Amino acid sequence: MNYFTKKRLVVLLIGFLLIINVAAISTIVFHRYMISDRVLQNKKIENPVRFMRKALSLDSEQEKIFTNLNSDYQKNSSKTLESLKTKRVEMLKEISLPDPNIEKLDEIADEIGVLHADLKKLTINNFLDMKENCTPEQQQKLKKMYRKILMGSGHKVDSMDRKFKNRPGEGKEDRKQRKRSW
């Protein structure tokens, strides 16, 4: 095989792989954002403060604080969510082009990553602010709620704690010895 045949084969292979990647990304984006948005719109979402009041048995003062925290969170997060939506649309437009610009898609992906990080930071700060205004008993309930929200409902609340704790009286060397005996 001569140089030009090898080069042509490599170019065809890269083009084929690029088409497959674009098709896969388009499918994932469509299912992830388009279909899940429709499902969420069809579900009625309860007022978060009302839900927290019931779940944590908040008093009237705490309820006012949680209402203000929720209002601030909604205001701040809606800007980020709108930016995310705009970036997704921009990404879909670029992917849909006959010859999409990979560098531009990489840039959009980086920007989406930054926006996701910003949204997570807002959520963390909101959770910490709520926790700060709870009694110790309410904080325990809140911890379980956070775990379900962040980890999904399929995880047992205390299984994560038990998994990472050492056994009573067990040191590093004891664990190594137990592993060697298996």
Summary of the structure (lengths in Angstrom):
residues: 182
radius of gyration: 24.5
end to end distance: 54.4
largest distance: 81.0
contacts: 404
relative contact order: 0.06
helix: 81%
strand: 0%
